[in-house]
């Protein structure tokens, strides 16, 4: 059985009378991107600090690559690459100089350091700007370099805390493409964000935390299924729409079929998977389909249902 890159078990942390983290447990496998979502003040930041070993848990345990993590366990901390929300770079140094500085903090030197700096610059797409001072970089380029600093020592677990806050759409896209490549390369990623579309695009699984407790966990499909919601398929077509609705209503997975506003509307589980069957029924009944739209419940609907509040900046 593969050892999880991260295992957090029954974590608890209290500050005076306030319970910040209450019995939180989750795992992240190698190559998996796990999204941690929650409103401000829900316990995300405290959980991240416990995972990084920056805070000592009142109870519970964190293991990274099988080693216990804590404020006095530098061996385990070396397996973690932590990229904070704030830019942690020296603006008067070049990109290469920044990476060399952080690499030396991780104990790298000589040829191994130069090799890793070159690889990281290539990975984050900044090779051609390696000699330029960071103060001349755009916000998005600084974000990518910030991530690069957390990758120098080849960690088992990369923690990204709101990595796309305040960047332009192009840079945000570049950051997300980089994160996708990390998972493909086998790196475990713990990702916090306020953007639902990022979590849906990047995260294999998501944990939703509120009032210090992990209130739900799973894939997007698993979380949506908890609400009992279904996909809505809308077909714009010409022909006998009533017959088409009747026939589609007999398909396995279709809960309801109606004709409304000149369209056939279906409520179904895994609507995209059903599309070939729906189109085959339309062809058999002589109905010509002009367009099809599948509206799937999303993570934001789950989040609102579970926490009662929208994600906030």
Secondary structure as the mmCIF struct_conf table of DSSP 4:
data_model
#
loop_
_struct_conf.conf_type_id
_struct_conf.id
_struct_conf.beg_label_comp_id
_struct_conf.beg_label_asym_id
_struct_conf.beg_label_seq_id
_struct_conf.end_label_comp_id
_struct_conf.end_label_asym_id
_struct_conf.end_label_seq_id
HELX_LH_PP_P HELX_LH_PP_P1 UNK A 2 UNK A 4
BEND BEND1 UNK A 5 UNK A 5
STRN STRN1 UNK A 6 UNK A 15
TURN_TY1_P TURN_TY1_P1 UNK A 16 UNK A 17
STRN STRN2 UNK A 18 UNK A 28
TURN_TY1_P TURN_TY1_P2 UNK A 30 UNK A 31
STRN STRN3 UNK A 33 UNK A 37
TURN_TY1_P TURN_TY1_P3 UNK A 40 UNK A 41
BEND BEND2 UNK A 42 UNK A 43
HELX_RH_AL_P HELX_RH_AL_P1 UNK A 44 UNK A 52
TURN_TY1_P TURN_TY1_P4 UNK A 53 UNK A 53
BEND BEND3 UNK A 54 UNK A 55
BEND BEND4 UNK A 58 UNK A 58
STRN STRN4 UNK A 59 UNK A 64
TURN_TY1_P TURN_TY1_P5 UNK A 65 UNK A 66
STRN STRN5 UNK A 67 UNK A 68
TURN_TY1_P TURN_TY1_P6 UNK A 71 UNK A 72
HELX_RH_AL_P HELX_RH_AL_P2 UNK A 74 UNK A 77
TURN_TY1_P TURN_TY1_P7 UNK A 78 UNK A 79
STRN STRN6 UNK A 80 UNK A 83
BEND BEND5 UNK A 85 UNK A 86
BEND BEND6 UNK A 89 UNK A 89
TURN_TY1_P TURN_TY1_P8 UNK A 91 UNK A 92
BEND BEND7 UNK A 93 UNK A 93
STRN STRN7 UNK A 94 UNK A 94
HELX_RH_AL_P HELX_RH_AL_P3 UNK A 95 UNK A 105
TURN_TY1_P TURN_TY1_P9 UNK A 106 UNK A 107
HELX_RH_AL_P HELX_RH_AL_P4 UNK A 110 UNK A 123
TURN_TY1_P TURN_TY1_P10 UNK A 124 UNK A 125
HELX_RH_3T_P HELX_RH_3T_P1 UNK A 127 UNK A 129
TURN_TY1_P TURN_TY1_P11 UNK A 130 UNK A 131
BEND BEND8 UNK A 132 UNK A 132
STRN STRN8 UNK A 133 UNK A 133
HELX_RH_3T_P HELX_RH_3T_P2 UNK A 134 UNK A 136
BEND BEND9 UNK A 137 UNK A 137
HELX_RH_AL_P HELX_RH_AL_P5 UNK A 139 UNK A 149
TURN_TY1_P TURN_TY1_P12 UNK A 150 UNK A 153
BEND BEND10 UNK A 156 UNK A 156
STRN STRN9 UNK A 157 UNK A 161
BEND BEND11 UNK A 162 UNK A 162
TURN_TY1_P TURN_TY1_P13 UNK A 163 UNK A 166
HELX_RH_AL_P HELX_RH_AL_P6 UNK A 169 UNK A 184
TURN_TY1_P TURN_TY1_P14 UNK A 185 UNK A 186
STRN STRN10 UNK A 188 UNK A 192
BEND BEND12 UNK A 194 UNK A 194
HELX_RH_AL_P HELX_RH_AL_P7 UNK A 196 UNK A 202
BEND BEND13 UNK A 204 UNK A 204
STRN STRN11 UNK A 205 UNK A 210
TURN_TY1_P TURN_TY1_P15 UNK A 211 UNK A 212
STRN STRN12 UNK A 213 UNK A 218
HELX_RH_AL_P HELX_RH_AL_P8 UNK A 220 UNK A 226
TURN_TY1_P TURN_TY1_P16 UNK A 227 UNK A 228
STRN STRN13 UNK A 231 UNK A 238
BEND BEND14 UNK A 239 UNK A 239
HELX_RH_AL_P HELX_RH_AL_P9 UNK A 241 UNK A 248
TURN_TY1_P TURN_TY1_P17 UNK A 249 UNK A 250
BEND BEND15 UNK A 251 UNK A 251
TURN_TY1_P TURN_TY1_P18 UNK A 252 UNK A 253
STRN STRN14 UNK A 254 UNK A 260
TURN_TY1_P TURN_TY1_P19 UNK A 261 UNK A 262
STRN STRN15 UNK A 263 UNK A 268
BEND BEND16 UNK A 269 UNK A 270
HELX_RH_AL_P HELX_RH_AL_P10 UNK A 271 UNK A 284
TURN_TY1_P TURN_TY1_P20 UNK A 285 UNK A 286
STRN STRN16 UNK A 288 UNK A 295
HELX_RH_AL_P HELX_RH_AL_P11 UNK A 299 UNK A 307
BEND BEND17 UNK A 308 UNK A 309
#
